[in-house]
Amino acid sequence: MIIKTHHQKDRQVAEVVSEDVIIQSAEDALGLMGDLYYQGFDKVILYQENLSVEFFDLENGMAGEILQKFSNYRMQLAIVGDFSGHTRRSVRDFIYESNQGRQVNFVGTVAEALL
């Protein structure tokens, strides 16, 4: 896993780059968030492929639990990927609702994540 640092106005943004799935549970997300927070990062960029496929199975509650942790600790999260393959209405609605706020966003590119 590599952490790329981006500077966004007065904030540090961590772009997590890995070929592996690094978030398989809420505990994994909390551990990563804590590590990055103590390194001075205010926002995290993750790639869709770094999330367990179970993340997008909304019935198990994993996505909600993970996003709630980011919200509770006031650390922004951007998930970069192509979400067009998620055709279930519940997932599309979840992504849409998340994108209405500023805490968690699902975007297509790192450039969008840095806006």
C-alpha positions as CSV (number, residue, x, y, z in Angstrom):
1,M,0.0,0.0,0.0
2,I,1.2,3.5,-1.0
3,I,-0.1,6.7,0.4
4,K,0.1,9.7,-2.0
5,T,-0.2,13.1,-0.5
6,H,-2.3,15.8,-2.2
7,H,-2.7,19.3,-0.9
8,Q,-6.1,20.8,-1.2
9,K,-6.3,24.4,0.0
10,D,-5.3,24.1,3.7
11,R,-5.9,20.3,3.9
12,Q,-3.9,17.2,3.4
13,V,-5.5,14.5,1.3
14,A,-4.4,10.9,1.4
15,E,-4.8,8.9,-1.8
16,V,-4.5,5.2,-0.9
17,V,-3.0,3.1,-3.7
18,S,-3.0,-0.6,-3.5
19,E,-3.6,-3.6,-5.8
20,D,-5.2,-5.4,-2.9
21,V,-8.6,-5.2,-1.1
22,I,-7.7,-3.2,2.0
23,I,-11.2,-2.6,3.5
24,Q,-12.9,-5.9,4.3
25,S,-14.7,-4.7,7.5
26,A,-15.6,-1.6,9.4
27,E,-12.6,-2.3,11.7
28,D,-10.2,-2.2,8.7
29,A,-11.7,1.2,7.7
30,L,-11.4,2.5,11.3
31,G,-7.7,1.3,11.5
32,L,-6.9,3.0,8.2
33,M,-8.7,6.2,9.1
34,G,-6.9,6.3,12.5
35,D,-3.5,5.8,10.9
36,L,-4.1,8.5,8.3
37,Y,-5.6,10.9,10.9
38,Y,-2.5,10.7,13.1
39,Q,-0.4,11.5,10.0
40,G,-2.3,14.7,9.6
41,F,-4.7,13.8,6.8
42,D,-8.1,15.4,6.6
43,K,-9.5,13.4,3.7
44,V,-9.1,10.0,2.2
45,I,-9.3,8.8,-1.4
46,L,-9.9,5.1,-1.9
47,Y,-10.4,3.1,-5.1
48,Q,-13.5,1.0,-5.6
49,E,-11.3,-2.1,-6.1
50,N,-9.8,-1.6,-2.6
51,L,-13.2,-2.2,-1.0
52,S,-14.5,-5.7,-0.5
53,V,-17.3,-6.6,-2.9
54,E,-19.5,-7.0,0.3
55,F,-19.3,-3.2,0.7
56,F,-21.8,-2.8,-2.1
57,D,-24.2,-5.5,-0.7
58,L,-26.2,-3.0,1.3
59,E,-28.2,-5.7,3.1
60,N,-25.2,-6.6,5.3
61,G,-24.8,-3.0,6.6
62,M,-21.0,-2.8,6.0
63,A,-21.2,0.3,3.8
64,G,-23.4,2.1,6.2
65,E,-21.2,1.2,9.2
66,I,-18.0,2.3,7.4
67,L,-19.4,5.6,6.1
68,Q,-20.8,6.3,9.6
69,K,-17.3,5.9,11.1
70,F,-15.9,8.5,8.6
71,S,-18.8,10.8,9.4
72,N,-18.4,10.4,13.2
73,Y,-14.7,11.2,13.0
74,R,-15.3,14.0,10.5
75,M,-12.9,12.7,7.9
76,Q,-14.0,13.1,4.3
77,L,-13.9,10.1,2.0
78,A,-13.9,9.9,-1.7
79,I,-14.3,6.5,-3.4
80,V,-13.0,6.5,-7.0
81,G,-14.4,4.0,-9.5
82,D,-16.8,3.1,-12.3
83,F,-20.1,2.5,-10.4
84,S,-22.1,1.9,-13.6
85,G,-21.9,-1.8,-13.0
86,H,-24.0,-1.5,-9.8
87,T,-27.5,-1.7,-11.3
88,R,-29.4,-2.4,-8.1
89,R,-31.6,0.6,-7.3
90,S,-30.7,0.5,-3.6
91,V,-27.0,0.9,-4.5
92,R,-27.6,3.6,-7.1
93,D,-29.8,5.5,-4.5
94,F,-27.1,5.0,-1.8
95,I,-24.4,6.5,-4.1
96,Y,-26.7,9.3,-5.1
97,E,-27.6,10.2,-1.5
98,S,-24.0,10.1,-0.5
99,N,-23.0,12.4,-3.3
100,Q,-25.6,15.0,-2.1
101,G,-23.4,15.7,0.9
102,R,-19.7,16.5,1.3
103,Q,-18.7,13.8,3.8
104,V,-18.6,10.8,1.4
105,N,-18.6,11.0,-2.4
106,F,-18.4,8.4,-5.1
107,V,-16.5,9.9,-8.1
108,G,-15.0,8.8,-11.4
109,T,-11.5,10.3,-11.0
110,V,-9.0,11.5,-8.5
111,A,-9.4,15.0,-10.0
112,E,-13.1,14.9,-9.1
113,A,-12.2,13.6,-5.6
114,L,-9.9,16.6,-5.1
115,L,-12.6,19.2,-5.9
